[in-house]
Amino acid sequence: MKPFMDEDFLLDTDTAKRLYHDCAKDMPIFDYHSHLPAKEIAENKTFANITEIWLGGDHYKWRLLRSNGVPEEYITGNRSDKEKFYKWAETVPYMIGNPLYHWTILELKRYFGVTEVLSAKNADEIWEKCNAMLQTEAFTPRELIKRSNVKALCTTDDPVDSLEYHKILRDDPTFEVKVLPTFRPDGALNIEKDTFITWVQQLEQASGNKINSYHDFLESLESRIKYFHEAGCRLSDHGIESHFYMEADDEEVSKIYEKRMSGEHLTAEEIAKYKSAVLVFLGRKYQEYGWAMQLHIGALRNTNTRMFRSLGPNTGFDSIADFTYAQELSQFLDALDCTDSLPKTILYCLNPRDNYMIASMIGNFQGEIPGKIQFGSAWWFNDHRDGMEEQMKALANVGLLSRFVGMLTDSRSFLSFTRHEYFRRILCSLIGTWVENGEYPADFDVLEQIVRNICYDNIKNYVGIE
């Protein structure tokens, strides 16, 4: 029997152990997609207790608590932080096979030095120990980021955001980690939502441009791209939840926009045509500015109406969608490629069924730079050992795993950087197995370069930030 989560955790071969300990372990982190709040980093927030920094806002954990029968008052309700922590402690022993079991142990061990498994038996002791440590300067957001060996991270930001906190961080000589905004224009694309007209009004105010037409709307979007670029942004991100590509000319799209702005509802076809036109427009602008475009495809969001009305979005009631989109994705990428305006692009699928479709699709539009079109890391419901291995195997089977831009946290927690460790162990284990099975030579000069590239160098070069 192997020791429980020792230094060789997930490392099944001697080659894997060598690659991880001698190469991957100490590589820096470029966390190119997260939901960390720039405000909390800029203000260097202090956290009252372990619940606030660890359980607050983490809908991954909330889902498991609900599955364990924990009442909502102990999850998002008005019970005390200590009571909420105890409910998590009671749930942890039941999490066999779930990645959150490993993440929980890694986060407590790496940041707080807690080596025992959290449970109801030791919850009091761990609560007190963690809370005492959280009152020290070592547990402010900036120190946690630096201790995690993060060199750069990208937040997720609405185009109407002022980016004031990013600017504070950029101009602060005492904090060398780059905290960069990411342009997330879901508000511009979601024309069918009740919030669309209000969002256009916010765009008008943020851009300082009067928006009286679809043309004005696009000009205002472009002005925000320029604004974000000047603030250090080099990536965009889009949540794609339904059919998104159907060709239409500018005149037709302009009429669709005006129809919606007058308060009328649109047909499914009109919505798809509008989204297509705006996505193509944005893609061309990203290419002009040298940005990378991320498409997160396939989430089925806010499925529980009762809980959405009570708690709002991003509270743990989303799942995997199953719509097919290969043809649309191909047409979208081709529309940009035909005019030589396809930007660097990272495609993420939430449905693992689509792994080989995405892995093969990216090969249709490569060129100019290594790995220009990327199959993004295993996302959300797939960021566990099986999901990561399957994503990397699909990419390796039909593309170049060596050019992969690697892992990200996609998290709102300052303790989640251990997900990079988890990924790096899995990466080294996968490569180590191939080597020890005689499927790739034991050339450690090459192997270590591949590992270093996937852990850090590929994404640093891809985004183009030193």
Secondary structure by P-SEA (a helix, b strand, c coil): cccccccccccccaaaaaaacccccccccccccccccaaaaaacccccccccccccccaaaaaaaaaaccccccccccccaaaaaaaaaaacccccccaaaaaaaaaaaacccccccccccaaaaaaaaaaaaaacccccaaaaaaaacccbbbbbbcccccaaaaaaaaacccccccbbbbbbccccccccccaaaaaaaaaaaaaccccccaaaaaaaaaaaaaaaaaacccbbbbbbccccbbbbcaaaaaaaaaaaaacccccaaaaaaaaaaaaaaaaaaaaaabbbbbbbccccccccaaaaaccccccccbbbbbcccaaaaaaaaaaaaaaccccbbbbbbccccaaaaaaaaaaaccccccccccccccccccccaaaaaaaaaaaaaccccccccccccccccccccaaaaaaaaaaaaaaaaaaaacccccaaaaaaaaaaaaacaaaaaaaccc
